[in-house]
Amino acid sequence: TMTWLQTLTGLLEQMQVHRDAESQLVLQEWKKERKEMREMTKSFFNAQFGSLFRTDQNPTYFLRRLSRFADIYMASLSCLLNYDVSHTFYPRRTPLQHELPAWSERPPTFGTPLLQEAQAK
């Protein structure tokens, strides 16, 4: 869910320059979907408490400490049963603000007909 939300946000950022009616309709649908997804992800957390990992757009102190000291984090120890005993977990590097973001500015390699048509114009 969060990956699609980030991808959808990236698509909105990239496609907002197109002013034709068809693109604007697609953008409006994407904005509606993004709003619904944001509300859904917020509803996952207790309204009185919120997320342990994020305060609005900022990581919490707990997340920063967890990211610094935890080798792996998962909801339950039983999640390890989904992995082979020889599986290697590779840590992900958190990019700094000036480094490549999660959404790349490069065109996607997957097929998006409207995006390809818009780029061809």
Secondary structure, 3 states (H helix, E strand, C coil): CHHHHHHHHHHHHHHCCCCCHHHHHHHHHHHHHHHHHHHHHHHCCCCCCCCCCEECCEECHHHHHHHHHCCCCCCCHHHHHHCCCCCCCCCCCCCCCCCCCCCCCCCCCCCCHHHHHHHHC
